[in-house]
Amino acid sequence: MTGNIATVGYGLAAIGPGIGIGIIVGKTAEAMARQPELRGQLQTTMFIGIAFTEILTLLAIVTGFIF
């Protein structure tokens, strides 16, 4: 029973960051459409945001394995 609950927890840990990355990429695409001259700067900021979001995902999954 413990393994099944952990599996559901891992799935839930991946849903939130997946939504977060979708929002980050969507807003960046919207900003690039409005101001194309800032494309490079916006992409850099987007990739940093994606990296932080992925770190939160990995932290949630690793915490599940530890506990």
Residue, then its C-alpha position, 0 to 999 in steps of 0.5 A: m500500500t505504501g508503494n501505491i501512495a508514493t506513486v501517486g505522490y510522484g505523479l502529483a509532484a510532476i503535475g505542478p511543475g509541468i503546468g508552471i513550465g507551460i505558463i513560463v513558455g507561453k508568457t515568454a512567447e507572448a512577450m517575444a511577439r510583443q517585443p521581438e528585439l528582446r528575444g535573447q534576453l527573454q529566452t535567457t530568463m525563460f530558461i532560468g525559470i524552467a531550470f528552477t521549476e525542474i529543480l523543484t520537481l526533482l526535489a519533490i521526487v527525491t524527497g519521496f524516495i528518501f522518506 
